[in-house]
Amino acid sequence: MMRRPVDLGDPDRLYTVTGGRSRADDEKFDLVTLVVSECRPSPGMQSEHVRILELCRHPIAVVEISAELRLPITVVRILLSDLLSTGRITARHPRVARSHVDLPDSTLLEEVLHGLRNL
């Protein structure tokens, strides 16, 4: 399999898409943050915002949005920040186990793995 170079897009286009910003107003979006749209796109919206709202009808990770739009993650974070500030999306970080006790028992996980392999 031959690797293709990463296409970062036309710098002028990315500048226009983000309104000249190089980072989001806040850092609420990491790669695995789940995003869900709270409304439908409205007429006159920026095309990238429309596409994000369409993608986010069901929970989707920020990294998946970036891949679908074929835009750098930094640009996607800026666009998501715009939508979050207007209440058009909600963002939720995956739950993190508070301690080792909160994690599932390793024997249970092994049994599930054996069951999946036997399918």
Phi and psi in degrees as a GROMACS rama.xvg file:
@    title "Ramachandran Plot"
@    xaxis  label "Phi"
@    yaxis  label "Psi"
@TYPE xy
-92.7666  132.608  MET-2
-80.9883  136.566  ARG-3
-98.0863  147.946  ARG-4
-66.3223  150.31  PRO-5
-70.4909  128.39  VAL-6
-93.5583  111.167  ASP-7
-88.8253  3.30509  LEU-8
80.6937  171.237  GLY-9
-72.4428  122.199  ASP-10
-57.4381  -35.2785  PRO-11
-64.8496  -40.5285  ASP-12
-64.7334  -45.1996  ARG-13
-63.3919  -36.8657  LEU-14
-62.3977  -41.8352  TYR-15
-68.9957  -43.4349  THR-16
-59.4773  -39.3945  VAL-17
-93.0409  -0.338327  THR-18
67.4326  28.5047  GLY-19
84.0146  0.305643  GLY-20
-82.9583  146.581  ARG-21
-108.407  -9.25175  SER-22
-152.208  157.586  ARG-23
-69.2556  156.829  ALA-24
-62.8728  -31.9928  ASP-25
-135.698  164.52  ASP-26
-106.523  50.113  GLU-27
-82.0231  -12.1713  LYS-28
-111.226  109.401  PHE-29
-98.6313  -177.128  ASP-30
-64.0124  -30.1847  LEU-31
-103.336  6.49585  VAL-32
-60.9233  132.18  THR-33
-89.8209  134.546  LEU-34
-121.12  137.642  VAL-35
-133.403  134.484  VAL-36
-76.9033  145.393  SER-37
-106.771  -4.2543  GLU-38
-156.434  173.088  CYS-39
-89.2159  158.192  ARG-40
-61.3888  147.497  PRO-41
-112.74  156.186  SER-42
-58.3022  141.467  PRO-43
88.5924  -1.56378  GLY-44
-73.5938  152.518  MET-45
-58.8653  138.642  GLN-46
-59.5243  -35.0799  SER-47
-67.7093  -37.1179  GLU-48
-64.691  -41.2381  HIS-49
-60.0505  -46.9689  VAL-50
-63.0234  -40.0024  ARG-51
-62.1504  -46.1424  ILE-52
-61.8378  -36.4164  LEU-53
-68.0115  -40.3351  GLU-54
-67.1831  -31.173  LEU-55
-93.2577  21.0886  CYS-56
-60.6235  -32.4975  ARG-57
-119.228  152.829  HIS-58
-52.8721  133.584  PRO-59
-144.911  142.809  ILE-60
-77.224  151.633  ALA-61
-56.3591  -41.8002  VAL-62
-63.9771  -33.5028  VAL-63
-70.4359  -38.0347  GLU-64
-61.5154  -45.0389  ILE-65
-58.7245  -43.7197  SER-66
-65.8411  -43.4038  ALA-67
-64.8258  -40.4633  GLU-68
-81.1445  -14.0015  LEU-69
56.3109  44.5793  ARG-70
-122.555  150.06  LEU-71
-59.6951  148.303  PRO-72
-57.8915  -34.9139  ILE-73
-62.3935  -42.3126  THR-74
-66.2099  -42.2627  VAL-75
-63.0536  -40.3585  VAL-76
-61.1004  -39.3605  ARG-77
-64.5493  -45.3007  ILE-78
-63.9367  -41.2487  LEU-79
-64.9426  -37.5675  LEU-80
-61.4169  -40.7056  SER-81
-59.5939  -47.2367  ASP-82
-68.1264  -35.9441  LEU-83
-66.65  -41.0943  LEU-84
-66.9976  -23.7045  SER-85
-96.3639  1.91613  THR-86
77.4545  15.5553  GLY-87
-83.073  -17.4662  ARG-88
-136.396  161.138  ILE-89
-121.962  150.069  THR-90
-123.449  139.962  ALA-91
-137.882  129.362  ARG-92
-84  142.126  HIS-93
-59.4093  146.576  PRO-94
-67.648  141.585  ARG-95
-113.026  136.316  VAL-96
-63.6364  133.079  ALA-97
-72.9868  -32.2086  ARG-98
-152.749  175.165  SER-99
-61.321  -28.8713  HIS-100
-66.8001  -31.6657  VAL-101
-75.0991  -12.7993  ASP-102
-78.8103  151.252  LEU-103
-64.031  152.343  PRO-104
-64.5495  135.945  ASP-105
-65.2097  -31.388  SER-106
-67.4778  -37.5826  THR-107
-63.3023  -43.8796  LEU-108
-62.6899  -38.7266  LEU-109
-65.1069  -39.5389  GLU-110
-64.729  -40.6195  GLU-111
-63.3948  -42.9068  VAL-112
-61.4445  -43.9699  LEU-113
-61.7625  -42.5047  HIS-114
-61.7949  -41.4737  GLY-115
-66.6004  -38.7324  LEU-116
-66.9199  -30.5947  ARG-117
-79.6132  -8.53568  ASN-118
